[in-house]
Amino acid sequence: MMQALIVISDKQYLVKQGDRLFVPRQDAVAGDVIEVKPLMHVDQEKSSLQPAGTVKVKVLEHVRDEKVVVFRKNRRKRFQKRNGHRQHMTQVEVLSV
């Protein structure tokens, strides 16, 4: 099974063909195909640090991640602040390695 180590938005992912993953939001419309240059190809017996070719990923949809609650409190001061944050994400599928 051939795998590739790719970088999307300063994050590294180890992917194989058919994988679906969530990456930080990309400037692409749903259905677009993005070509990503791999850092490394990984195979069972051998791996290559100087890979040739590109990895093609297809943008499936743009979604928002689960809510992260940010809670601040100062002791003995009657101060409490609660805030939430949802990160914008893009779901992609690996077409070819």
N, CA, C and O atoms as a Tinker XYZ file with bonds, in Angstrom:
   388  protein
     1  N      0.851000   -1.184000    0.000000    73     2
     2  CA     0.000000    0.000000    0.000000    64     1     3
     3  C      0.891000    1.240000    0.000000    63     2     4     5
     4  O      1.668000    1.460000    0.930000    81     3
     5  N      0.771000    2.030000   -1.034000    73     3     6
     6  CA     1.577000    3.245000   -1.172000    64     5     7
     7  C      0.945000    4.379000   -0.369000    63     6     8     9
     8  O     -0.254000    4.634000   -0.478000    81     7
     9  N      1.754000    5.051000    0.430000    73     7    10
    10  CA     1.314000    6.188000    1.212000    64     9    11
    11  C      2.208000    7.372000    0.885000    63    10    12    13
    12  O      3.315000    7.208000    0.373000    81    11
    13  N      1.712000    8.570000    1.189000    73    11    14
    14  CA     2.492000    9.779000    0.943000    64    13    15
    15  C      2.333000   10.719000    2.124000    63    14    16    17
    16  O      1.266000   10.797000    2.733000    81    15
    17  N      3.393000   11.423000    2.435000    73    15    18
    18  CA     3.382000   12.446000    3.476000    64    17    19
    19  C      3.249000   13.787000    2.767000    63    18    20    21
    20  O      4.139000   14.192000    2.018000    81    19
    21  N      2.121000   14.481000    3.007000    73    19    22
    22  CA     1.871000   15.748000    2.320000    64    21    23
    23  C      1.729000   16.874000    3.335000    63    22    24    25
    24  O      1.484000   16.633000    4.517000    81    23
    25  N      1.887000   18.110000    2.860000    73    23    26
    26  CA     1.738000   19.300000    3.698000    64    25    27
    27  C      0.634000   20.161000    3.103000    63    26    28    29
    28  O      0.691000   20.550000    1.937000    81    27
    29  N     -0.375000   20.453000    3.925000    73    27    30
    30  CA    -1.444000   21.368000    3.543000    64    29    31
    31  C     -1.597000   22.381000    4.665000    63    30    32    33
    32  O     -1.898000   22.007000    5.799000    81    31
    33  N     -1.394000   23.654000    4.365000    73    31    34
    34  CA    -1.511000   24.750000    5.340000    64    33    35
    35  C     -0.637000   24.510000    6.562000    63    34    36    37
    36  O     -1.108000   24.627000    7.694000    81    35
    37  N      0.627000   24.177000    6.344000    73    35    38
    38  CA     1.620000   23.981000    7.403000    64    37    39
    39  C      1.301000   22.818000    8.334000    63    38    40    41
    40  O      1.829000   22.764000    9.445000    81    39
    41  N      0.460000   21.898000    7.915000    73    39    42
    42  CA     0.173000   20.687000    8.688000    64    41    43
    43  C      0.497000   19.481000    7.817000    63    42    44    45
    44  O      0.239000   19.482000    6.614000    81    43
    45  N      1.067000   18.453000    8.441000    73    43    46
    46  CA     1.477000   17.265000    7.702000    64    45    47
    47  C      0.461000   16.142000    7.895000    63    46    48    49
    48  O     -0.053000   15.937000    8.994000    81    47
    49  N      0.182000   15.420000    6.813000    73    47    50
    50  CA    -0.769000   14.312000    6.828000    64    49    51
    51  C     -0.155000   13.126000    6.102000    63    50    52    53
    52  O      0.441000   13.287000    5.037000    81    51
    53  N     -0.297000   11.932000    6.675000    73    51    54
    54  CA     0.120000   10.692000    6.031000    64    53    55
    55  C     -1.142000   10.098000    5.401000    63    54    56    57
    56  O     -2.055000    9.677000    6.111000    81    55
    57  N     -1.190000   10.065000    4.057000    73    55    58
    58  CA    -2.419000    9.693000    3.362000    64    57    59
    59  C     -2.169000    8.556000    2.385000    63    58    60    61
    60  O     -1.040000    8.319000    1.956000    81    59
    61  N     -3.240000    7.861000    2.043000    73    59    62
    62  CA    -3.223000    6.867000    0.974000    64    61    63
    63  C     -4.453000    7.117000    0.114000    63    62    64    65
    64  O     -5.324000    7.900000    0.491000    81    63
    65  N     -4.528000    6.477000   -1.010000    73    63    66
    66  CA    -5.610000    6.720000   -1.957000    64    65    67
    67  C     -6.956000    6.369000   -1.331000    63    66    68    69
    68  O     -7.110000    5.304000   -0.733000    81    67
    69  N     -7.930000    7.271000   -1.472000    73    67    70
    70  CA    -9.273000    7.044000   -0.940000    64    69    71
    71  C     -9.505000    7.629000    0.440000    63    70    72    73
    72  O    -10.635000    7.614000    0.927000    81    71
    73  N     -8.463000    8.147000    1.088000    73    71    74
    74  CA    -8.612000    8.741000    2.419000    64    73    75
    75  C     -9.425000   10.030000    2.338000    63    74    76    77
    76  O     -9.314000   10.794000    1.379000    81    75
    77  N    -10.249000   10.256000    3.372000    73    75    78
    78  CA   -10.961000   11.525000    3.523000    64    77    79
    79  C    -10.465000   12.159000    4.810000    63    78    80    81
    80  O    -10.390000   11.500000    5.848000    81    79
    81  N    -10.128000   13.438000    4.739000    73    79    82
    82  CA    -9.631000   14.102000    5.929000    64    81    83
    83  C    -10.068000   15.552000    5.945000    63    82    84    85
    84  O    -10.437000   16.126000    4.921000    81    83
    85  N    -10.016000   16.135000    7.150000    73    83    86
    86  CA   -10.374000   17.533000    7.349000    64    85    87
    87  C     -9.089000   18.336000    7.478000    63    86    88    89
    88  O     -8.223000   18.015000    8.291000    81    87
    89  N     -8.972000   19.389000    6.664000    73    87    90
    90  CA    -7.803000   20.262000    6.669000    64    89    91
    91  C     -8.295000   21.684000    6.915000    63    90    92    93
    92  O     -9.483000   21.955000    6.735000    81    91
    93  N     -7.409000   22.608000    7.325000    73    91    94
    94  CA    -7.830000   24.005000    7.471000    64    93    95
    95  C     -8.402000   24.526000    6.149000    63    94    96    97
    96  O     -8.021000   24.063000    5.074000    81    95
    97  N     -9.302000   25.478000    6.239000    73    95    98
    98  CA   -10.060000   25.948000    5.069000    64    97    99
    99  C     -9.138000   26.345000    3.918000    63    98   100   101
   100  O     -8.155000   27.065000    4.096000    81    99
   101  N     -9.494000   25.844000    2.721000    73    99   102
   102  CA    -8.743000   26.122000    1.509000    64   101   103
   103  C     -9.559000   27.046000    0.605000    63   102   104   105
   104  O    -10.790000   27.020000    0.619000    81   103
   105  N     -8.859000   27.854000   -0.174000    73   103   106
   106  CA    -9.530000   28.744000   -1.123000    64   105   107
   107  C     -9.821000   27.986000   -2.413000    63   106   108   109
   108  O     -9.163000   28.199000   -3.431000    81   107
   109  N    -10.800000   27.112000   -2.362000    73   107   110
   110  CA   -11.192000   26.318000   -3.522000    64   109   111
   111  C    -12.683000   26.012000   -3.406000    63   110   112   113
   112  O    -13.224000   25.904000   -2.305000    81   111
   113  N    -13.325000   25.875000   -4.539000    73   111   114
   114  CA   -14.753000   25.568000   -4.575000    64   113   115
   115  C    -14.923000   24.057000   -4.450000    63   114   116   117
   116  O    -14.054000   23.293000   -4.870000    81   115
   117  N    -16.043000   23.629000   -3.871000    73   115   118
   118  CA   -16.319000   22.198000   -3.756000    64   117   119
   119  C    -16.317000   21.574000   -5.144000    63   118   120   121
   120  O    -16.976000   22.073000   -6.056000    81   119
   121  N    -15.572000   20.478000   -5.305000    73   119   122
   122  CA   -15.443000   19.813000   -6.588000    64   121   123
   123  C    -14.111000   20.076000   -7.260000    63   122   124   125
   124  O    -13.742000   19.358000   -8.189000    81   123
   125  N    -13.378000   21.089000   -6.815000    73   123   126
   126  CA   -12.060000   21.382000   -7.387000    64   125   127
   127  C    -11.053000   20.305000   -7.010000    63   126   128   129
   128  O    -11.169000   19.675000   -5.959000    81   127
   129  N    -10.074000   20.101000   -7.869000    73   127   130
   130  CA    -8.990000   19.155000   -7.602000    64   129   131
   131  C     -7.723000   19.970000   -7.359000    63   130   132   133
   132  O     -7.346000   20.804000   -8.181000    81   131
   133  N     -7.068000   19.722000   -6.223000    73   131   134
   134  CA    -5.850000   20.437000   -5.843000    64   133   135
   135  C     -4.687000   19.470000   -5.952000    63   134   136   137
   136  O     -4.789000   18.317000   -5.534000    81   135
   137  N     -3.580000   19.938000   -6.516000    73   135   138
   138  CA    -2.374000   19.123000   -6.590000    64   137   139
   139  C     -1.422000   19.557000   -5.483000    63   138   140   141
   140  O     -1.122000   20.742000   -5.338000    81   139
   141  N     -0.946000   18.579000   -4.696000    73   139   142
   142  CA    -0.065000   18.841000   -3.568000    64   141   143
   143  C      1.233000   18.080000   -3.781000    63   142   144   145
   144  O      1.212000   16.902000   -4.138000    81   143
   145  N      2.357000   18.742000   -3.564000    73   143   146
   146  CA     3.648000   18.082000   -3.716000    64   145   147
   147  C      3.954000   17.303000   -2.433000    63   146   148   149
   148  O      3.919000   17.877000   -1.345000    81   147
   149  N      4.253000   16.007000   -2.545000    73   147   150
   150  CA     4.521000   15.211000   -1.335000    64   149   151
   151  C      5.932000   15.443000   -0.797000    63   150   152   153
   152  O      6.858000   15.751000   -1.548000    81   151
   153  N      6.074000   15.287000    0.515000    73   151   154
   154  CA     7.386000   15.349000    1.155000    64   153   155
   155  C      8.095000   14.008000    1.071000    63   154   156   157
   156  O      9.321000   13.941000    0.981000    81   155
   157  N      7.289000   12.920000    1.101000    73   155   158
   158  CA     7.866000   11.585000    1.205000    64   157   159
   159  C      6.862000   10.558000    0.698000    63   158   160   161
   160  O      5.662000   10.690000    0.936000    81   159
   161  N      7.351000    9.531000   -0.003000    73   159   162
   162  CA     6.537000    8.382000   -0.379000    64   161   163
   163  C      6.925000    7.228000    0.532000    63   162   164   165
   164  O      8.110000    6.962000    0.735000    81   163
   165  N      5.928000    6.542000    1.081000    73   163   166
   166  CA     6.170000    5.438000    2.012000    64   165   167
   167  C      5.565000    4.174000    1.424000    63   166   168   169
   168  O      4.384000    4.143000    1.077000    81   167
   169  N      6.385000    3.130000    1.315000    73   167   170
   170  CA     5.931000    1.826000    0.874000    64   169   171
   171  C      6.347000    0.825000    1.953000    63   170   172   173
   172  O      7.082000    1.192000    2.869000    81   171
   173  N      5.905000   -0.405000    1.870000    73   171   174
   174  CA     6.242000   -1.365000    2.926000    64   173   175
   175  C      7.728000   -1.645000    2.987000    63   174   176   177
   176  O      8.297000   -1.665000    4.078000    81   175
   177  N      8.373000   -1.859000    1.864000    73   175   178
   178  CA     9.793000   -2.192000    1.869000    64   177   179
   179  C     10.686000   -0.963000    1.733000    63   178   180   181
   180  O     11.761000   -0.895000    2.329000    81   179
   181  N     10.232000    0.001000    0.946000    73   179   182
   182  CA    11.084000    1.146000    0.664000    64   181   183
   183  C     10.310000    2.444000    0.835000    63   182   184   185
   184  O      9.084000    2.478000    0.730000    81   183
   185  N     11.051000    3.503000    1.097000    73   183   186
   186  CA    10.452000    4.829000    1.152000    64   185   187
   187  C     11.403000    5.809000    0.486000    63   186   188   189
   188  O     12.621000    5.636000    0.508000    81   187
   189  N     10.821000    6.838000   -0.105000    73   187   190
   190  CA    11.600000    7.788000   -0.887000    64   189   191
   191  C     11.453000    9.185000   -0.299000    63   190   192   193
   192  O     10.339000    9.679000   -0.124000    81   191
   193  N     12.588000    9.823000    0.006000    73   191   194
   194  CA    12.566000   11.189000    0.504000    64   193   195
   195  C     12.598000   12.211000   -0.625000    63   194   196   197
   196  O     12.385000   13.401000   -0.392000    81   195
   197  N     12.861000   11.761000   -1.835000    73   195   198
   198  CA    12.867000   12.634000   -3.012000    64   197   199
   199  C     11.776000   12.152000   -3.975000    63   198   200   201
   200  O     12.094000   11.628000   -5.044000    81   199
   201  N     10.498000   12.318000   -3.617000    73   199   202
   202  CA     9.429000   11.758000   -4.450000    64   201   203
   203  C      9.226000   12.551000   -5.733000    63   202   204   205
   204  O      9.480000   13.754000   -5.791000    81   203
   205  N      8.767000   11.854000   -6.749000    73   203   206
   206  CA     8.416000   12.482000   -8.013000    64   205   207
   207  C      6.899000   12.488000   -8.142000    63   206   208   209
   208  O      6.222000   11.614000   -7.600000    81   207
   209  N      6.374000   13.462000   -8.850000    73   207   210
   210  CA     4.933000   13.524000   -9.065000    64   209   211
   211  C      4.227000   14.344000   -8.007000    63   210   212   213
   212  O      4.852000   15.000000   -7.173000    81   211
   213  N      2.891000   14.287000   -8.066000    73   211   214
   214  CA     2.066000   15.049000   -7.132000    64   213   215
   215  C      0.963000   14.162000   -6.581000    63   214   216   217
   216  O      0.667000   13.097000   -7.124000    81   215
   217  N      0.361000   14.622000   -5.494000    73   215   218
   218  CA    -0.796000   13.955000   -4.903000    64   217   219
   219  C     -2.008000   14.814000   -5.232000    63   218   220   221
   220  O     -1.999000   16.020000   -4.988000    81   219
   221  N     -3.056000   14.197000   -5.789000    73   219   222
   222  CA    -4.259000   14.942000   -6.153000    64   221   223
   223  C     -5.321000   14.730000   -5.094000    63   222   224   225
   224  O     -5.652000   13.598000   -4.741000    81   223
   225  N     -5.855000   15.847000   -4.586000    73   223   226
   226  CA    -6.939000   15.791000   -3.603000    64   225   227
   227  C     -8.123000   16.580000   -4.146000    63   226   228   229
   228  O     -7.957000   17.615000   -4.791000    81   227
   229  N     -9.321000   16.069000   -3.871000    73   227   230
   230  CA   -10.551000   16.703000   -4.342000    64   229   231
   231  C    -11.274000   17.328000   -3.164000    63   230   232   233
   232  O    -11.451000   16.686000   -2.128000    81   231
   233  N    -11.693000   18.578000   -3.318000    73   231   234
   234  CA   -12.423000   19.288000   -2.266000    64   233   235
   235  C    -13.860000   18.789000   -2.272000    63   234   236   237
   236  O    -14.549000   18.869000   -3.289000    81   235
   237  N    -14.313000   18.268000   -1.122000    73   235   238
   238  CA   -15.680000   17.751000   -1.027000    64   237   239
   239  C    -16.647000   18.813000   -0.513000    63   238   240   241
   240  O    -17.689000   19.056000   -1.122000    81   239
   241  N    -16.301000   19.445000    0.610000    73   239   242
   242  CA   -17.182000   20.468000    1.174000    64   241   243
   243  C    -16.427000   21.309000    2.194000    63   242   244   245
   244  O    -15.351000   20.936000    2.662000    81   243
   245  N    -17.018000   22.453000    2.525000    73   243   246
   246  CA   -16.497000   23.326000    3.568000    64   245   247
   247  C    -17.422000   23.215000    4.770000    63   246   248   249
   248  O    -18.635000   23.384000    4.649000    81   247
   249  N    -16.841000   22.931000    5.928000    73   247   250
   250  CA   -17.629000   22.735000    7.150000    64   249   251
   251  C    -16.975000   23.517000    8.293000    63   250   252   253
   252  O    -15.923000   24.133000    8.125000    81   251
   253  N    -17.622000   23.477000    9.449000    73   251   254
   254  CA   -17.055000   24.070000   10.646000    64   253   255
   255  C    -16.814000   22.961000   11.660000    63   254   256   257
   256  O    -17.624000   22.045000   11.802000    81   255
   257  N    -15.691000   23.057000   12.361000    73   255   258
   258  CA   -15.293000   22.046000   13.334000    64   257   259
   259  C    -16.167000   22.151000   14.574000    63   258   260   261
   260  O    -16.982000   23.066000   14.687000    81   259
   261  N    -16.001000   21.216000   15.503000    73   259   262
   262  CA   -16.762000   21.243000   16.750000    64   261   263
   263  C    -16.375000   22.454000   17.584000    63   262   264   265
   264  O    -15.273000   22.986000   17.455000    81   263
   265  N    -17.286000   22.876000   18.433000    73   263   266
   266  CA   -17.064000   24.070000   19.240000    64   265   267
   267  C    -16.058000   23.799000   20.354000    63   266   268   269
   268  O    -16.117000   22.776000   21.035000    81   267
   269  N    -15.135000   24.741000   20.519000    73   267   270
   270  CA   -14.180000   24.707000   21.614000    64   269   271
   271  C    -14.575000   25.824000   22.567000    63   270   272   273
   272  O    -14.647000   26.987000   22.167000    81   271
   273  N    -14.830000   25.479000   23.823000    73   271   274
   274  CA   -15.249000   26.470000   24.812000    64   273   275
   275  C    -14.019000   27.069000   25.475000    63   274   276   277
   276  O    -13.160000   26.355000   25.992000    81   275
   277  N    -13.953000   28.405000   25.448000    73   275   278
   278  CA   -12.860000   29.133000   26.082000    64   277   279
   279  C    -13.436000   29.779000   27.340000    63   278   280   281
   280  O    -14.358000   30.590000   27.252000    81   279
   281  N    -12.903000   29.428000   28.508000    73   279   282
   282  CA   -13.430000   29.917000   29.777000    64   281   283
   283  C    -12.319000   30.604000   30.557000    63   282   284   285
   284  O    -11.275000   30.009000   30.822000    81   283
   285  N    -12.551000   31.861000   30.922000    73   283   286
   286  CA   -11.576000   32.628000   31.712000    64   285   287
   287  C    -12.189000   32.978000   33.054000    63   286   288   289
   288  O    -13.386000   33.247000   33.160000    81   287
   289  N    -11.342000   32.970000   34.081000    73   287   290
   290  CA   -11.838000   33.263000   35.425000    64   289   291
   291  C    -10.723000   33.895000   36.244000    63   290   292   293
   292  O     -9.575000   33.450000   36.194000    81   291
   293  N    -11.066000   34.932000   36.996000    73   291   294
   294  CA   -10.145000   35.505000   37.975000    64   293   295
   295  C    -10.659000   35.154000   39.363000    63   294   296   297
   296  O    -11.802000   35.456000   39.707000    81   295
   297  N     -9.823000   34.527000   40.140000    73   295   298
   298  CA   -10.238000   34.131000   41.478000    64   297   299
   299  C    -10.489000   35.364000   42.346000    63   298   300   301
   300  O     -9.784000   36.368000   42.256000    81   299
   301  N    -11.511000   35.253000   43.181000    73   299   302
   302  CA   -11.841000   36.269000   44.191000    64   301   303
   303  C    -12.186000   37.637000   43.595000    63   302   304   305
   304  O    -12.202000   38.623000   44.331000    81   303
   305  N    -12.454000   37.729000   42.330000    73   303   306
   306  CA   -12.764000   39.020000   41.713000    64   305   307
   307  C    -14.150000   39.036000   41.061000    63   306   308   309
   308  O    -14.536000   40.038000   40.459000    81   307
   309  N    -14.889000   37.952000   41.173000    73   307   310
   310  CA   -16.211000   37.814000   40.565000    64   309   311
   311  C    -16.160000   38.015000   39.051000    63   310   312   313
   312  O    -17.072000   38.600000   38.467000    81   311
   313  N    -15.102000   37.532000   38.426000    73   311   314
   314  CA   -14.971000   37.682000   36.980000    64   313   315
   315  C    -14.975000   36.308000   36.335000    63   314   316   317
   316  O    -14.136000   35.461000   36.638000    81   315
   317  N    -15.935000   36.099000   35.437000    73   315   318
   318  CA   -15.979000   34.876000   34.636000    64   317   319
   319  C    -16.388000   35.259000   33.221000    63   318   320   321
   320  O    -17.303000   36.058000   33.020000    81   319
   321  N    -15.708000   34.686000   32.257000    73   319   322
   322  CA   -16.036000   34.965000   30.863000    64   321   323
   323  C    -16.002000   33.658000   30.092000    63   322   324   325
   324  O    -15.033000   32.903000   30.171000    81   323
   325  N    -17.059000   33.400000   29.351000    73   323   326
   326  CA   -17.172000   32.171000   28.580000    64   325   327
   327  C    -17.343000   32.552000   27.119000    63   326   328   329
   328  O    -18.163000   33.402000   26.773000    81   327
   329  N    -16.550000   31.906000   26.267000    73   327   330
   330  CA   -16.600000   32.208000   24.847000    64   329   331
   331  C    -16.460000   30.891000   24.080000    63   330   332   333
   332  O    -15.908000   29.925000   24.606000    81   331
   333  N    -16.950000   30.849000   22.857000    73   331   334
   334  CA   -16.841000   29.653000   22.039000    64   333   335
   335  C    -16.173000   29.973000   20.716000    63   334   336   337
   336  O    -16.193000   31.114000   20.253000    81   335
   337  N    -15.579000   28.951000   20.113000    73   335   338
   338  CA   -14.901000   29.130000   18.830000    64   337   339
   339  C    -15.102000   27.890000   17.973000    63   338   340   341
   340  O    -14.974000   26.766000   18.458000    81   339
   341  N    -15.419000   28.097000   16.689000    73   339   342
   342  CA   -15.542000   26.993000   15.731000    64   341   343
   343  C    -14.644000   27.304000   14.546000    63   342   344   345
   344  O    -14.809000   28.329000   13.884000    81   343
   345  N    -13.695000   26.419000   14.282000    73   343   346
   346  CA   -12.725000   26.601000   13.206000    64   345   347
   347  C    -13.341000   26.199000   11.865000    63   346   348   349
   348  O    -14.079000   25.216000   11.793000    81   347
   349  N    -13.044000   26.952000   10.809000    73   347   350
   350  CA   -13.493000   26.601000    9.462000    64   349   351
   351  C    -12.572000   25.524000    8.899000    63   350   352   353
   352  O    -11.349000   25.660000    8.944000    81   351
   353  N    -13.158000   24.457000    8.371000    73   351   354
   354  CA   -12.397000   23.331000    7.848000    64   353   355
   355  C    -12.887000   22.993000    6.435000    63   354   356   357
   356  O    -13.987000   23.374000    6.036000    81   355
   357  N    -12.052000   22.279000    5.698000    73   355   358
   358  CA   -12.400000   21.783000    4.375000    64   357   359
   359  C    -12.203000   20.275000    4.371000    63   358   360   361
   360  O    -11.151000   19.781000    4.778000    81   359
   361  N    -13.208000   19.545000    3.914000    73   359   362
   362  CA   -13.085000   18.091000    3.804000    64   361   363
   363  C    -12.590000   17.760000    2.407000    63   362   364   365
   364  O    -13.168000   18.192000    1.410000    81   363
   365  N    -11.499000   16.978000    2.347000    73   363   366
   366  CA   -10.913000   16.595000    1.062000    64   365   367
   367  C    -10.792000   15.086000    0.976000    63   366   368   369
   368  O    -10.740000   14.392000    1.991000    81   367
   369  N    -10.748000   14.583000   -0.267000    73   367   370
   370  CA   -10.553000   13.158000   -0.512000    64   369   371
   371  C     -9.344000   13.003000   -1.408000    63   370   372   373
   372  O     -9.190000   13.734000   -2.386000    81   371
   373  N     -8.474000   12.043000   -1.073000    73   371   374
   374  CA    -7.264000   11.798000   -1.851000    64   373   375
   375  C     -7.644000   10.948000   -3.056000    63   374   376   377
   376  O     -8.163000    9.841000   -2.911000    81   375
   377  N     -7.379000   11.484000   -4.256000    73   375   378
   378  CA    -7.714000   10.769000   -5.490000    64   377   379
   379  C     -6.578000    9.860000   -5.948000    63   378   380   381
   380  O     -6.810000    8.708000   -6.314000    81   379
   381  N     -5.354000   10.377000   -5.928000    73   379   382
   382  CA    -4.228000    9.568000   -6.393000    64   381   383
   383  C     -2.984000    9.943000   -5.620000    63   382   384   385
   384  O     -2.804000   11.090000   -5.211000    81   383
   385  N     -2.124000    8.949000   -5.425000    73   383   386
   386  CA    -0.857000    9.150000   -4.719000    64   385   387
   387  C      0.270000    8.970000   -5.715000    63   386   388
   388  O      1.440000    9.093000   -5.351000    81   387
